[in-house]
């Protein structure tokens, strides 16, 4: 799926096999990295892909799976379906620092606060650490899980690493000694698809799930502070099928001033906003629900606190929303938006073609089998057969007695 983000004043988006960076304030040349033309995996590189479905590097599609921006905004990393891990330096100019290879396809990337480590999670449940200062050094296995990892976050002091998996668990571990588990945050009923430690609140953790809820935790203790069912905030669905469907939380983003939290659900044309209530005990309060003209594909806040939304629309794929007078208003005439859209549109055809895929979360839902109903049905059939045999035997006995 396409993704957007900011690296300083650079607007970044990934579409299919490309990462594109566009400067929002200066007429600088856009940076484009195409994974399909990047360095191929050398034959002598160790390939342990049997744990990844038996696929080898030749079967990779080169599609970008995830990217991350460092806290200072000077470094960017991406990983693709061909198991590349690419590191970039974006200031003063864009430059590819290194291309390394991961053991299995990754699901998320993240820099630590010190920017000396790049952490990568993969489908088998492992977390690898890659050195930033030694960009050619191979990754080091940090920790493992028994289930596929879907999201990752870290505490601002680099003390804890927080991982979420398909089995509804959120694990909080010590980064320096990952075998030392600090806590578990348990309460979701489906896979956990999004994590965020909001800026300005170093002890908070926000989590989103396929069960349609977002929860707020004190992650060091594993204590749940608040929970919201986002389906309750949606408009009434017209069909009964839509009423039964839970919205999967696919993105949680926080403004730089830590006052606003935006939550996006997959295939829902709305964005849920929460604000930090600082009167008395700090807590999150549902603020407003923004209706969009099209379903959002991804969203992110820029350094000025404006919300950029990438939408499934060929006419207006990008929109900016600014917080004014206690509401979020569309800023369609923004010079930044006009400049970025002009540079963005040549890549839209590629992006539009990549959208013709199924839900990326559909296969993660667990299938519930009603074994009790099947057991009761078979039991009833056995009883009926026993009664039928009993009546047949009784009838035969009566015939013999009369003879």
Beta strands, then each sheet from edge to edge (+ up, - down):
strand 1: 3-7
strand 2: 10-15
strand 3: 18-23
strand 4: 31-34
strand 5: 64-69
strand 6: 75-80
strand 7: 84-89
strand 8: 95-101
strand 9: 106-111
strand 10: 117-122
strand 11: 126-131
strand 12: 140-144
strand 13: 149-154
strand 14: 160-165
strand 15: 170-174
strand 16: 181-185
strand 17: 192-196
strand 18: 204-209
strand 19: 213-218
strand 20: 223-229
strand 21: 249-254
strand 22: 260-265
strand 23: 270-277
strand 24: 283-291
strand 25: 296-301
strand 26: 307-311
strand 27: 318-324
strand 28: 327-330
sheet 1: 1+ 2- 3+ 4-
sheet 2: 5+ 6- 7+ 8-
sheet 3: 9+ 10- 11+ 12-
sheet 4: 13+ 14- 15+ 16-
sheet 5: 17+ 18- 19+ 20-
sheet 6: 21+ 22- 23+ 24-
sheet 7: 25+ 26- 27+ 28-
end
